[in-house]
């Protein structure tokens, strides 16, 4: 999934389900994390303010034991 496709899917979920869109958005964010990485997923979380509106926090990649 491209970042643009993810944006469209997130916006469609918000438009269709409003405050109940969190499960659909979480699936999109999970796909983005898998395919595009944590940074891209976190950028989308920030762009749509998902942490505030849907309780979907940004995540950090697993550390390698610093």
N, C-alpha and C positions, 0 to 999 in steps of 0.2 A: 504494500500500500504506500502510495506517495504521501508526502506531507499535505499536498493540496486535497487529495482524496480524504485524508483524515479530517481536515478542516471542514470539508463539505459534510461528512458523516456526523461530526460533532454538532455542526450548526443545524442539520436536519433533525437530529435527536432533540436538541433544545427547542426547535420550532414545533416539533410534533408532540413532545412529552413534557415540556416545561420543567418544573422542579422535580419531576419523576424520571428524568433522563439519565441519572447517574449510572445505572447498570449498563446502559448502552454505551455511554461515553467511556466508562471504565474498560469495556472490551476494546474500544478503538484505541485508547491509550496503551493498553497491553500489547496490541498488535504493533503499534508504532515503536514501543520499547523493544520488541523482538526484532523488528525489521530495520528500523532506522536508528535505534539506540536511545539511551536515557536522555541525552541532551535534547534531541528533537522532541521527545515526549514531554520533557519539562518545559520546553518553549511553548508547546501547545497548551499545557496546563496554565502557564502564565498568561498567554494570549487571551484565553477565554475565561481567565480568573476562576478556574475549576475548583481550586482549593476552597475559596470562599463560598461559591454558589452550590457546589456539589460534594464538598468534603473529599476531593481527590487531590492528595498532596503530591508534590514533586518527589522524586526518589533519587537516590544516589546509587551508582553502580556498586557492586560488591567490591570491597577493598581487598588488596592482596596482602594484608597483614603488615601494614606500615610499622 
